[in-house]
Amino acid sequence: MAPYGRLAEGRGWIRPAAELPGLVLITSRDSSPRTWGPWATLHSVDALEEDDATEVLWDLAGERAGSREDARLLTRRLGGLPLALRIAGSHLAAASAFPAWPGTTTVRTYADYRVALDERFAELLDERPPGRQGSNYSVPVTGTWELSLDLLERRGIVQARPLMRLLCCLGEAPVPLLGLLRPDRLAESSVLPGVTPQELYTALTSLADFGLVELHTPRGGDDHTRTLLMHPLVRDAGRLQRDLAEHMREYAAVVADLVVCATAELSEDDPADWPRWRLLLPHCDAPLALIGDPYEAEDDLVSKALRAAAAGARHLIRRGWLDRAEEVLGACEPVVLACGPRDPDALEVRSAAAHLLQLRGRLAAAETLVRSVLEDTRALFGDGSGETADARYALAELLCDRGRPAEAEVEYRSVYATRRTLLGERDPQTLAARKGVARMSQQRGLLAEAEEEHRLLLDAYRDALGDRHPDTLSARHDTAQVLHERGMFRQAEQELRETLQVCADVLGERHPGTLAVRHDLADVLRDRGLLVEAEHEFRTVLRLRADAYGEDHPETVAARHGLATVLRDRGWPGDAETEFREVFEVRRRLLGDMHPHTLVVRHNLADLLMERGQLEAAETEFREVYAARREVLGEHHLLTLSVRHGAAHVLHLRGRTDRAETEYRTVLADCVQTLGPRHPGTLAVRHNLADLLKDQGRLAAAEQEFREVYEARRTVLGEQHLLTLSVRHGAAHVLHLRGHVEQAEAEYRTVLTDCVETLGPRHPGTLSVRHNLAGLLCLKGELAAAEAEFTEVRDACQEVLGLRHPRTLAAREALARLRSEDQAPRDPDSAATGS
């Protein structure tokens, strides 16, 4: 059709054959319609689907080379490329049919070939199959793509080959065109000097026309979602080319520059940037793989490679993809060692690694690394620098997690002072340090002080950033949390609902900040006894987080944990236990057995087992959680003391009152020493000690204990807090048991009025008071009033808590006894958790 072979060289032409009978079939690597004209019909020969490709391989090599599953795995590695399948299948067919004599090939099975491919790529895919040495053997795999690049060069597209080499150096993932391939940066490089946007466009489209890459735009996507795809074998072959190896440093420098520029434009925390981050993340650690010997690499390359990797790792951590973050940081380790401990970029990587250890629950190791980073940062930048303040802030956050609020507060105050000097009183970073100080007051149980400080902070954020700034909304959220802890449920609910509305408007319904507010609103609704609404909110948060982050993200798992607590409170212990155990397994898999978040779930599971009457299992669970927390957090951490309290309560319920009292008093002494006499955790132990004294019949001592706990809670939490109302209820019940009927009734009715006003008429705490009031009416002989009260309690419990809940069953039992004139009903909360 064309003399002198010009057509085969890609520079000839074909006369239209439309008028001729028959069909002209031409095979070519060039798929551009511009080349072939309007009269030719183009049919793309793509990679085969996995099932079809497996059949091709199986037809060639058969069962002598292994199982179909092994054939499928090799097919997947070859990417379904017909030529690669033919070469691999022919090799295995010949090798497996020939005796395994010494000196012959050792690659005889599908599995052998797949393993060897990573080590002997060019040798395997370029060699002639055994027994097929004829001259008609076609061009090897790695050579076919080089022929295409040769042809493009002959056509004057000289940028195609260096661009192809550059693409081979990026991560094994779709390449974001707009995010990474920036013409301005490429034009300044030594790889594509002076390249224009039009030349870059021509080179890319030409590579796509020859099937070396594929340009992809998802339906409905914008320019930032347009990507370039490269077949893995094409990438592998390109990386083996001699010219790339000879100029690897130049290509590595360009890749590092492109990735650093791309990540610098994005926020690690803003969800609006997350789709672009998802495309960039596989390329963030690509420069690290190109450095070679870090001791000999150029400083600028090493610096940019570490910056790109650190940025990717921080975002991976933010998204909860901890395993992948650990891989990236692990790849940085030899480079960090080569840089030395006081290199600024190495410090960024080490700081991210310490944060990862903290999230993994390896708190002791994290503290060691954080302190090392702080020491090196201080030596490099000075004690009063912003970088040192950032390192001290990280230490404060870690000390907070380790339950050392006094030490953490010292660090927060130091950071606050430094940032106030460097940045000013109203700078967001200064306010963040001040917020840390407020959180420490909150953690130490100084809730009134914490509320006042959070309100001052909220005013400062409003003045500095405005009402609708995300940091201001976060400050409103913090204020609502303190209100919740203080038992001011209605105020907390109102603040959370208003904040939620603004967050949805400003940030969107799926933003992490919006979902965090909604999560805490569900917590408040649960504590108010609005369990149906709380369950709905938790399920909504769970669905949105699962869609946005995935099922295993820590925030998603936290929502499942919250849902489990509602199922428990609704009287569905079986469902709650299933949910708790599944959450426990997920957290154990993701975070490890000793992580504080894993242990929180085990603690709640132990509480549930205790409520279900499985006291031996509950005691075992409490003891194991105690041993773990003592090792991770220390003997006197709040959470360690809390689980010791739970274990003592199990002894109480099992009737081992002497041992229980001893343990209560031991824990109480440690709580007073560590937390202070008015901390909520200390008062919770005293409340249960008072319940124990009541159950032992030591009513005068119990009443005294109840009164003292009431005075302390009223001062710390306020008159209307749930826990204050609970201890007032306990004191009223002691009066009831001591026979002070009129005084007990007056106290019951006062507490009931306050419970209805604060918690609502259908809250479990309100219904518990009504139950005991009905029992007192029985004692007074007011049976009709008692029956009416019990009936309303039973109906409310059935509606709110369900037919199987212990409170519902207790109300039904009391009503049956009353109608049978058997005996006065028992306290439904006898020996229940008073805290």
C-alpha positions, 0 to 999 in steps of 0.5 A: 500500500505504500512503497519503501516501508514509509507506512510501517514507519508511521509517516506514509499514507493509505488510499481510501478503499471504500469503493473496493470489495472486501475489507482492509484490516490494519493493526496499529498502536496509533488510535487517533482519528486524525491519523486515519481519516473519516472513512476508517472505523477504529476498534480499540483493542483494550486489555481483557477482562479478568475472566477472559484473560484467565481463560487465555492464560489457561488455554496456553499453559493449562493445569500443569502450571497450577490452579485456576486461582493462581492463573487468575492472580497472574492475570491480575498482575499482568493487567489483562494485556494480550501480548503479556498473557501470550508471552507468559502463557507460552513460557509456562506451557513450554517450561511445565512440559519439559523435565526440570533438568539442572540449568533449565528455568525454575519458573514453571508455575503461575505462582512462580511467574508472578513472584519472579515478575517483580524481580526479573521483569524485563527478563521474563517479558522480553525473552522468547518462550522456551523452544521458540527461537525462530526469526518470526518472534515478535517485538518483546513487551517492553519494546512495543511501547518504546516503538510508539515513543520512537514514532512520536519523536519522528512526528516531532512530539519530542516531549512524549518520551521525557513526559512518559518517563516522568509519569512512570516515576509517580505513584501507581495510581491515577494521576490528577492532571490539574493537581500534579502536571503543572506546565509552569513547574515543568517548564522550569525543570531540566526534564521538560525545559521550556515546555508550553501548555500546548506542547504538554497537551499535545504530548499527553493526547498523543500518548493517549492515542497510542494507548500508553496512557488513558485520559479519564474524566468521571461523569459529573466531575470538574477539572480537578477530577480529570486523571491520567491512567497508566497500565502497571506493566507500562509503568514497570517497563518505563522504569527499567529504561536506561535513560531514566536510570541515567537521569533519575536525580533530575526526574526525582527532583521534578516529581518532588517539586510537583507533589510539594506544590500540589499539597501546599495548595490544599488544607489537610482539614477542609473537607472541600479539599478531600476529593483532591487529597484522595487523588494526591495521596498515592503520590505523596511518598513517590519522591521517597522511592526515587531518592536512592541513597539518602546520604548522597542525595541533594538536600533540596530533593530530600527536603521536598520528599520529606515535606510531601510525605509528611503532608500526606501522612498528616492527612491520612491521620486526619482521615483515620487511615492509620495503617497507610499513614504508618506505611508512609512514615515508615518509608521516611525513616531511613531518610530521617536518619540520614538527615539527623535529628535537628533537620526541620523537615525530619522534625515534621516527620517525627512529629507526625509519627508521634501523633500516630503513636498517640492515636494508636494508644502507644502513649508511653512511646509517643511521649518519649518521641514527643519529648525528643522532638521538643528537645531538638526543636528547642535546640534548633529554633530557640525556646521562645519560637513558634515551632517550639510552642507547637511542639509543646502544644503537642506534648500538652495534648499527649499529657492530657490523653495520659491523664496528667492534667496538671502537667498538661496545664503547665504546657498549655499555659506556656504555649499560650504565653508564647503565642500571645507574645508572637501572634497576639491575644486574638490569634486562633493559635493563641486561642487554641492554647487558651482553650487547652487551659480551659479543658484542663479545668473541665477535666479536673472537675472545675466545671464552673470555672471551665464554663466561664473560661469557655464563654470568654473564649467564645466571645474572643473567637466571635470578635476575632473571626465572626459568628460563623467561622468554623473555630467560633462554631467549635468554641460554641460546641465546647461551651455546650459540652461543659453545660452538658457536664454540669447537668444543664441539659436543656441549655446544652441541647439548645446550644447544640441545636443552634450550633448544629444549624449554623454548622450545617449552613456554613460547613455542610451536613457532612462536615466532621465539625457538624457531625461532631455537634450532632453526635454530642446532641445525641448524647444529651438527648440520651441523658435527658431520657429522650431515647427514641430521638437519641437513637435516631440521631446516633443512627443518622451520624453513623450513616453519614460518617460511614458514607464519608469516612468508611465503616472503620474510621474512628469517628464512625466507630464512636457513633456505633459506640454511642448507639450501643449506649442508647440500646442499653438504656432502652432496655435492649441488652442483647442488641447493646451487647452485640453492638459493644462487642462488634465495636470492641473488635473493630477498635482492637483490630484498628487500635490494639488491645491496650488503646484507651478507646478500646478499653472504654468499650470494654469498660462499658461492656463490663457495665452492661454485663453487670446490669444484665446480672452476669456478675462473674463475667463482669468482674472478670472484664473489670479486672482485665480492663483495670490491669490494662489501664494501670499499665497504659495510664497508671494507677491513679488515672481517672479512667483507672480509678473508674474501673476500680470503682466498677469492680467494687460495685460488682462485689457489692452486687454479688453480696460481698459487702465487706470486700466491696466496702473496703474497695470503695473506701480504698478507691475513694482515698485515691480519688480524693488524693488524685482528683480532689474531694469534689471531683465528679469521679470522687463523688460517684464513689461516695454515692455508691458507698452510701448505697452500700451502707443503705443495703447493709442497713446502716441507714444513719451512716448512709443518710449522712453520706448522701447528704454530704455528697448532695452538698458537694454536687450541688456546689460543683454541678448545680441543684438541677444536675442529673447526679445531684437529683440522683443523690437527693433521691437516694437520701429520700429513700433512706428516709423512707427506709428509716420510717420517716414517711412524711419527710420522705414523701415531701422529699420524693415530691420535691425531687420529682418536680425538679426531675420533671422540669430538668429531665422531662416526665419520661426520663428513666430517672424521673420514673425511678423517683415515681416508682419509689413514691408509689412504694411509699404510698403503699406503706401509708395505705394509700393503695389507690393512689399507689396503683395509679402511680405504678400503672403510669410508671409501667406504661411510661417505662414500656413506651420509653424503655421497652417491655424487657427493660428491668425498670419496666419489669420492676413496675409490673412486678410491683403492680402485681404485688400490690393487687395481690396484697402481697407486700410492698414493692422493692426499690427498682434501683437497689444497688444500681449505679448511683454515679 
